Amino acid sequence: MVTIQKANGEKLKVKVEFARTDLERSKGLMFRQKLEPDEGMLFLFSHETNNSFWMKNTPISLDIIFILYGKIVDISERAIPYSESFIISRSFFTEVLEVSGGYVVEHGVHIGDQVILP
């Protein structure tokens, strides 16, 4: 479970699966047909990185939240299902949280909000 703490103090809970290894990160949420509104995947990196992401073999739209040491530094909203275009953060990051497309707008998540990791 991760908690997004918005600037106004509101806390959002997201139940996450972890992607810790290269294999887990490369598969991500590929082939998933559904993601519940309060579910996501948390990609963990051992150091600051700017790896790109894509939606290959991913049939659902995702919001991709880039996090650097607990602070949201970039957001890519409503990534297009099956797209092989690279999604690149404007900042280095140490974690990435993927949630259902539209989550960021629906919940008012912004760059600068905090993410409390387990």
N, CA, C and O atoms as a DFTB+ gen file, in Angstrom:
472 C
 N C O
     1  1       0.844      -1.173       0.000
     2  2       0.000       0.000       0.000
     3  2       0.892       1.241       0.000
     4  3       1.840       1.324       0.782
     5  1       0.594       2.200      -0.870
     6  2       1.261       3.493      -0.834
     7  2       0.214       4.551      -0.534
     8  3      -0.978       4.362      -0.778
     9  1       0.683       5.660      -0.005
    10  2      -0.196       6.783       0.307
    11  2       0.294       7.994      -0.465
    12  3       1.467       8.361      -0.389
    13  1      -0.610       8.611      -1.208
    14  2      -0.307       9.879      -1.860
    15  2      -0.844      10.964      -0.933
    16  3      -2.041      11.019      -0.651
    17  1       0.045      11.815      -0.468
    18  2      -0.378      12.918       0.390
    19  2      -0.360      14.193      -0.444
    20  3       0.693      14.688      -0.846
    21  1      -1.564      14.706      -0.689
    22  2      -1.703      15.899      -1.511
    23  2      -1.322      17.143      -0.712
    24  3      -1.255      17.107       0.517
    25  1      -1.076      18.229      -1.415
    26  2      -0.653      19.481      -0.775
    27  2      -1.668      19.967       0.258
    28  3      -1.295      20.615       1.236
    29  1      -2.952      19.655       0.047
    30  2      -3.982      20.094       0.991
    31  2      -4.110      19.168       2.204
    32  3      -4.977      19.378       3.053
    33  1      -3.255      18.151       2.290
    34  2      -3.272      17.230       3.421
    35  2      -4.078      15.968       3.191
    36  3      -3.945      15.005       3.946
    37  1      -4.910      15.955       2.166
    38  2      -5.703      14.766       1.861
    39  2      -4.779      13.596       1.531
    40  3      -3.753      13.768       0.872
    41  1      -5.156      12.405       1.997
    42  2      -4.353      11.205       1.757
    43  2      -5.155      10.212       0.924
    44  3      -6.317       9.925       1.210
    45  1      -4.506       9.700      -0.106
    46  2      -5.108       8.698      -0.979
    47  2      -4.341       7.398      -0.827
    48  3      -3.112       7.395      -0.895
    49  1      -5.032       6.313      -0.626
    50  2      -4.399       4.998      -0.483
    51  2      -4.505       4.237      -1.803
    52  3      -5.568       4.189      -2.422
    53  1      -3.392       3.648      -2.220
    54  2      -3.362       2.835      -3.427
    55  2      -2.739       1.491      -3.079
    56  3      -1.607       1.424      -2.598
    57  1      -3.485       0.425      -3.327
    58  2      -2.978      -0.936      -3.116
    59  2      -2.091      -1.273      -4.312
    60  3      -2.549      -1.230      -5.454
    61  1      -0.829      -1.608      -4.059
    62  2       0.103      -1.804      -5.166
    63  2       0.700      -3.198      -5.206
    64  3       0.862      -3.867      -4.186
    65  1       1.020      -3.607      -6.421
    66  2       1.916      -4.727      -6.656
    67  2       3.273      -4.099      -6.895
    68  3       3.363      -2.988      -7.416
    69  1       4.317      -4.794      -6.522
    70  2       5.660      -4.255      -6.668
    71  2       6.350      -4.841      -7.898
    72  3       6.215      -6.027      -8.198
    73  1       7.087      -3.993      -8.595
    74  2       7.949      -4.416      -9.698
    75  2       9.365      -4.033      -9.280
    76  3       9.785      -2.887      -9.436
    77  1      10.091      -5.014      -8.748
    78  2      11.418      -4.749      -8.183
    79  2      12.558      -5.193      -9.097
    80  3      13.612      -4.558      -9.139
    81  1      12.339      -6.281      -9.822
    82  2      13.405      -6.840     -10.655
    83  2      13.267      -6.332     -12.086
    84  3      12.229      -5.790     -12.466
    85  1      14.324      -6.512     -12.873
    86  2      14.266      -6.112     -14.282
    87  2      13.126      -6.826     -15.002
    88  3      12.423      -6.211     -15.804
    89  1      12.937      -8.100     -14.731
    90  2      11.880      -8.871     -15.375
    91  2      10.502      -8.332     -14.987
    92  3       9.643      -8.139     -15.847
    93  1      10.294      -8.091     -13.694
    94  2       9.010      -7.554     -13.233
    95  2       8.757      -6.165     -13.823
    96  3       7.634      -5.858     -14.224
    97  1       9.787      -5.332     -13.879
    98  2       9.632      -3.981     -14.438
    99  2       9.356      -4.036     -15.935
   100  3       8.568      -3.237     -16.444
   101  1       9.992      -4.968     -16.654
   102  2       9.770      -5.024     -18.098
   103  2       8.361      -5.523     -18.436
   104  3       7.797      -5.130     -19.457
   105  1       7.799      -6.371     -17.599
   106  2       6.424      -6.847     -17.832
   107  2       5.406      -5.823     -17.361
   108  3       4.411      -5.587     -18.046
   109  1       5.632      -5.216     -16.218
   110  2       4.716      -4.205     -15.707
   111  2       3.277      -4.686     -15.686
   112  3       2.981      -5.767     -15.177
   113  1       2.388      -3.882     -16.238
   114  2       0.962      -4.227     -16.270
   115  2       0.523      -4.740     -17.648
   116  3      -0.656      -4.672     -17.995
   117  1       1.476      -5.251     -18.425
   118  2       1.130      -5.814     -19.730
   119  2       0.082      -6.910     -19.567
   120  3       0.085      -7.662     -18.593
   121  1      -0.804      -6.976     -20.540
   122  2      -1.831      -8.012     -20.662
   123  2      -2.942      -7.903     -19.628
   124  3      -3.868      -8.714     -19.650
   125  1      -2.886      -6.936     -18.727
   126  2      -3.956      -6.759     -17.740
   127  2      -5.194      -6.202     -18.437
   128  3      -5.113      -5.232     -19.190
   129  1      -6.314      -6.816     -18.182
   130  2      -7.574      -6.368     -18.778
   131  2      -8.294      -5.345     -17.905
   132  3      -9.160      -4.607     -18.375
   133  1      -7.919      -5.314     -16.617
   134  2      -8.640      -4.448     -15.688
   135  2      -7.715      -4.071     -14.533
   136  3      -6.851      -4.847     -14.124
   137  1      -7.918      -2.864     -14.021
   138  2      -7.209      -2.405     -12.834
   139  2      -8.239      -1.659     -11.997
   140  3      -8.852      -0.705     -12.474
   141  1      -8.431      -2.082     -10.765
   142  2      -9.407      -1.435      -9.895
   143  2      -9.000       0.023      -9.635
   144  3      -7.817       0.354      -9.718
   145  1      -9.966       0.893      -9.323
   146  2      -9.668       2.324      -9.146
   147  2      -8.635       2.634      -8.069
   148  3      -7.951       3.654      -8.152
   149  1      -8.511       1.780      -7.070
   150  2      -7.558       2.046      -5.977
   151  2      -6.360       1.101      -6.027
   152  3      -5.698       0.882      -5.012
   153  1      -6.079       0.536      -7.214
   154  2      -4.965      -0.382      -7.381
   155  2      -3.938       0.194      -8.347
   156  3      -4.248       1.057      -9.168
   157  1      -2.711      -0.303      -8.232
   158  2      -1.676       0.125      -9.147
   159  2      -0.457      -0.766      -9.043
   160  3      -0.461      -1.792      -8.363
   161  1       0.587      -0.343      -9.739
   162  2       1.864      -1.042      -9.674
   163  2       2.939      -0.016      -9.349
   164  3       2.977       1.071      -9.924
   165  1       3.816      -0.385      -8.408
   166  2       4.906       0.480      -8.000
   167  2       6.216      -0.118      -8.500
   168  3       6.596      -1.224      -8.114
   169  1       6.902       0.628      -9.364
   170  2       8.195       0.233      -9.901
   171  2       9.275       0.829      -9.012
   172  3       9.309       2.039      -8.783
   173  1      10.153      -0.027      -8.515
   174  2      11.217       0.418      -7.615
   175  2      12.565       0.298      -8.314
   176  3      12.869      -0.725      -8.928
   177  1      13.363       1.344      -8.216
   178  2      14.692       1.365      -8.812
   179  2      15.721       1.579      -7.699
   180  3      15.440       2.267      -6.717
   181  1      16.901       0.996      -7.850
   182  2      17.924       1.078      -6.806
   183  2      18.689       2.396      -6.829
   184  3      19.467       2.681      -5.918
   185  1      18.472       3.200      -7.866
   186  2      19.165       4.484      -7.998
   187  2      18.324       5.414      -8.874
   188  3      17.370       4.974      -9.516
   189  1      18.675       6.676      -8.898
   190  2      17.976       7.623      -9.768
   191  2      18.142       7.185     -11.216
   192  3      19.226       6.784     -11.638
   193  1      17.057       7.267     -11.966
   194  2      17.080       6.836     -13.362
   195  2      16.145       7.719     -14.175
   196  3      15.379       8.505     -13.616
   197  1      16.207       7.590     -15.467
   198  2      15.234       8.233     -16.347
   199  2      14.818       7.243     -17.429
   200  3      14.601       7.620     -18.581
   201  1      14.711       5.978     -17.047
   202  2      14.263       4.938     -17.972
   203  2      12.953       5.346     -18.624
   204  3      12.132       6.026     -18.008
   205  1      12.759       4.935     -19.854
   206  2      11.492       5.217     -20.524
   207  2      10.505       4.075     -20.258
   208  3      10.890       2.964     -19.893
   209  1       9.236       4.386     -20.452
   210  2       8.154       3.412     -20.315
   211  2       7.412       3.371     -21.639
   212  3       7.535       4.279     -22.461
   213  1       6.634       2.304     -21.838
   214  2       5.742       2.237     -22.989
   215  2       4.550       1.391     -22.631
   216  3       4.495       0.785     -21.561
   217  1       3.588       1.354     -23.545
   218  2       2.321       0.676     -23.276
   219  2       2.161      -0.590     -24.111
   220  3       1.054      -1.114     -24.236
   221  1       3.252      -1.082     -24.679
   222  2       3.185      -2.283     -25.509
   223  2       2.481      -3.402     -24.742
   224  3       2.805      -3.682     -23.588
   225  1       1.527      -4.025     -25.397
   226  2       0.772      -5.150     -24.824
   227  2      -0.011      -4.773     -23.573
   228  3      -0.348      -5.643     -22.770
   229  1      -0.302      -3.496     -23.399
   230  2      -1.076      -3.040     -22.239
   231  2      -2.430      -2.528     -22.753
   232  3      -2.494      -1.460     -23.364
   233  1      -3.506      -3.279     -22.511
   234  2      -4.799      -2.934     -23.096
   235  2      -5.600      -1.868     -22.346
   236  3      -6.680      -1.486     -22.797
   237  1      -5.094      -1.386     -21.221
   238  2      -5.817      -0.370     -20.452
   239  2      -4.994       0.911     -20.390
   240  3      -3.764       0.869     -20.384
   241  1      -5.672       2.036     -20.344
   242  2      -4.993       3.323     -20.207
   243  2      -4.460       3.468     -18.783
   244  3      -5.090       3.029     -17.821
   245  1      -3.296       4.089     -18.667
   246  2      -2.676       4.276     -17.356
   247  2      -2.230       5.716     -17.168
   248  3      -1.874       6.397     -18.130
   249  1      -2.253       6.175     -15.919
   250  2      -1.553       7.387     -15.510
   251  2      -0.235       6.917     -14.911
   252  3      -0.211       6.013     -14.077
   253  1       0.853       7.533     -15.340
   254  2       2.182       7.131     -14.884
   255  2       2.752       8.276     -14.053
   256  3       2.959       9.383     -14.552
   257  1       2.998       7.989     -12.783
   258  2       3.438       9.005     -11.815
   259  2       4.901       8.733     -11.474
   260  3       5.236       7.683     -10.925
   261  1       5.768       9.692     -11.806
   262  2       7.204       9.563     -11.564
   263  2       7.536      10.202     -10.218
   264  3       7.125      11.327      -9.936
   265  1       8.286       9.473      -9.392
   266  2       8.541       9.875      -7.998
   267  2      10.046       9.892      -7.752
   268  3      10.754       8.961      -8.135
   269  1      10.526      10.942      -7.120
   270  2      11.935      11.032      -6.733
   271  2      11.996      11.196      -5.223
   272  3      11.628      12.242      -4.689
   273  1      12.462      10.160      -4.540
   274  2      12.601      10.175      -3.080
   275  2      11.331      10.676      -2.379
   276  3      11.388      11.528      -1.493
   277  1      10.193      10.129      -2.796
   278  2       8.942      10.424      -2.108
   279  2       8.185      11.649      -2.591
   280  3       7.164      12.006      -2.002
   281  1       8.654      12.301      -3.645
   282  2       7.978      13.489      -4.163
   283  2       7.667      13.288      -5.645
   284  3       8.535      12.875      -6.414
   285  1       6.435      13.580      -6.043
   286  2       6.042      13.448      -7.446
   287  2       6.754      14.525      -8.256
   288  3       6.632      15.716      -7.972
   289  1       7.509      14.081      -9.283
   290  2       8.288      15.016     -10.093
   291  2       7.778      15.135     -11.526
   292  3       8.149      16.068     -12.240
   293  1       6.934      14.202     -11.951
   294  2       6.341      14.279     -13.287
   295  2       5.165      13.317     -13.350
   296  3       5.076      12.364     -12.576
   297  1       4.264      13.588     -14.291
   298  2       3.081      12.745     -14.473
   299  2       2.801      12.647     -15.965
   300  3       2.819      13.650     -16.679
   301  1       2.545      11.438     -16.425
   302  2       2.076      11.225     -17.792
   303  2       0.661      10.672     -17.677
   304  3       0.457       9.560     -17.191
   305  1      -0.311      11.457     -18.127
   306  2      -1.717      11.082     -17.964
   307  2      -2.256      10.324     -19.170
   308  3      -1.905      10.604     -20.316
   309  1      -3.112       9.367     -18.879
   310  2      -3.862       8.613     -19.878
   311  2      -3.000       8.085     -21.023
   312  3      -3.259       8.346     -22.198
   313  1      -1.975       7.340     -20.644
   314  2      -1.122       6.706     -21.654
   315  2      -2.002       5.828     -22.545
   316  3      -2.920       5.156     -22.073
   317  1      -1.706       5.851     -23.817
   318  2      -2.540       5.187     -24.821
   319  2      -2.268       3.685     -24.840
   320  3      -1.126       3.257     -25.007
   321  1      -3.336       2.881     -24.666
   322  2      -3.171       1.425     -24.694
   323  2      -2.457       0.965     -25.966
   324  3      -2.691       1.496     -27.052
   325  1      -1.595      -0.017     -25.815
   326  2      -0.836      -0.683     -26.880
   327  2       0.199       0.210     -27.574
   328  3       0.892      -0.264     -28.475
   329  1       0.327       1.465     -27.191
   330  2       1.273       2.354     -27.853
   331  2       2.710       1.907     -27.598
   332  3       3.063       1.516     -26.486
   333  1       3.520       1.969     -28.629
   334  2       4.936       1.657     -28.487
   335  2       5.783       2.921     -28.447
   336  3       7.010       2.856     -28.519
   337  1       5.125       4.070     -28.332
   338  2       5.848       5.332     -28.166
   339  2       6.441       5.365     -26.765
   340  3       5.829       4.887     -25.810
   341  1       7.627       5.928     -26.651
   342  2       8.281       6.004     -25.348
   343  2       7.683       7.128     -24.511
   344  3       7.419       8.223     -25.008
   345  1       7.478       6.835     -23.240
   346  2       7.015       7.823     -22.263
   347  2       8.224       8.136     -21.391
   348  3       8.763       7.260     -20.715
   349  1       8.638       9.394     -21.417
   350  2       9.873       9.788     -20.750
   351  2       9.574      10.894     -19.745
   352  3       8.905      11.875     -20.070
   353  1      10.066      10.731     -18.538
   354  2       9.916      11.743     -17.502
   355  2      10.837      12.922     -17.793
   356  3      11.922      12.754     -18.350
   357  1      10.394      14.109     -17.412
   358  2      11.230      15.309     -17.538
   359  2      12.238      15.396     -16.398
   360  3      13.055      16.315     -16.354
   361  1      12.178      14.435     -15.474
   362  2      13.059      14.452     -14.307
   363  2      13.544      13.036     -14.029
   364  3      12.908      12.061     -14.430
   365  1      14.662      12.934     -13.347
   366  2      15.069      11.627     -12.851
   367  2      14.069      11.177     -11.792
   368  3      13.367      12.003     -11.210
   369  1      14.001       9.871     -11.541
   370  2      13.062       9.322     -10.564
   371  2      13.660       8.082      -9.916
   372  3      14.604       7.486     -10.433
   373  1      13.094       7.706      -8.775
   374  2      13.510       6.504      -8.065
   375  2      12.378       5.474      -7.974
   376  3      12.623       4.298      -7.703
   377  1      11.154       5.918      -8.201
   378  2       9.984       5.042      -8.222
   379  2       9.017       5.552      -9.279
   380  3       9.048       6.721      -9.663
   381  1       8.157       4.649      -9.742
   382  2       7.078       5.009     -10.651
   383  2       5.829       4.295     -10.174
   384  3       5.851       3.098      -9.889
   385  1       4.748       5.039     -10.091
   386  2       3.453       4.473      -9.718
   387  2       2.541       4.522     -10.930
   388  3       2.277       5.596     -11.471
   389  1       2.057       3.358     -11.359
   390  2       1.084       3.303     -12.443
   391  2      -0.283       3.021     -11.848
   392  3      -0.455       2.088     -11.063
   393  1      -1.255       3.843     -12.236
   394  2      -2.642       3.709     -11.799
   395  2      -3.538       3.816     -13.032
   396  3      -3.062       4.142     -14.120
   397  1      -4.811       3.547     -12.866
   398  2      -5.748       3.611     -13.985
   399  2      -5.758       4.995     -14.610
   400  3      -5.655       6.007     -13.918
   401  1      -5.885       5.021     -15.938
   402  2      -5.970       6.288     -16.645
   403  2      -7.126       7.122     -16.118
   404  3      -8.240       6.618     -15.975
   405  1      -6.874       8.379     -15.831
   406  2      -7.886       9.278     -15.277
   407  2      -7.800       9.459     -13.777
   408  3      -8.429      10.363     -13.228
   409  1      -7.028       8.613     -13.101
   410  2      -6.903       8.688     -11.640
   411  2      -6.371      10.049     -11.197
   412  3      -6.889      10.646     -10.253
   413  1      -5.342      10.531     -11.875
   414  2      -4.684      11.780     -11.491
   415  2      -5.669      12.947     -11.505
   416  3      -5.717      13.736     -10.561
   417  1      -6.449      13.055     -12.574
   418  2      -7.428      14.146     -12.673
   419  2      -8.549      13.941     -11.660
   420  3      -8.931      14.875     -10.955
   421  1      -9.068      12.739     -11.590
   422  2     -10.194      12.445     -10.687
   423  2      -9.858      12.771      -9.233
   424  3     -10.717      13.237      -8.484
   425  1      -8.611      12.526      -8.834
   426  2      -8.223      12.713      -7.437
   427  2      -7.382      13.967      -7.196
   428  3      -6.963      14.228      -6.069
   429  1      -7.140      14.730      -8.239
   430  2      -6.405      15.985      -8.071
   431  2      -4.967      15.796      -7.629
   432  3      -4.470      16.542      -6.785
   433  1      -4.294      14.802      -8.194
   434  2      -2.890      14.545      -7.871
   435  2      -2.025      15.477      -8.721
   436  3      -2.284      15.662      -9.910
   437  1      -0.989      16.066      -8.099
   438  2      -0.155      17.044      -8.796
   439  2       1.328      16.810      -8.542
   440  3       1.716      16.187      -7.554
   441  1       2.138      17.317      -9.444
   442  2       3.581      17.358      -9.218
   443  2       3.815      18.113      -7.913
   444  3       3.199      19.150      -7.667
   445  1       4.702      17.589      -7.086
   446  2       4.981      18.183      -5.787
   447  2       4.290      17.475      -4.645
   448  3       4.716      17.605      -3.497
   449  1       3.211      16.712      -4.931
   450  2       2.573      15.921      -3.878
   451  2       3.562      14.854      -3.402
   452  3       4.468      14.461      -4.136
   453  1       3.376      14.398      -2.176
   454  2       4.262      13.409      -1.570
   455  2       3.685      11.995      -1.752
   456  3       2.470      11.806      -1.815
   457  1       4.570      11.033      -1.831
   458  2       4.167       9.624      -1.884
   459  2       4.882       8.900      -0.758
   460  3       6.111       8.862      -0.705
   461  1       4.099       8.332       0.134
   462  2       4.647       7.618       1.289
   463  2       4.675       6.139       0.932
   464  3       3.637       5.516       0.709
   465  1       5.878       5.594       0.883
   466  2       6.069       4.208       0.499
   467  2       6.057       3.316       1.731
   468  3       6.347       3.771       2.838
   469  1       5.713       2.019       1.533
   470  2       5.697       1.093       2.677
   471  2       7.078       0.825       3.230
   472  3       7.223       0.069       4.190
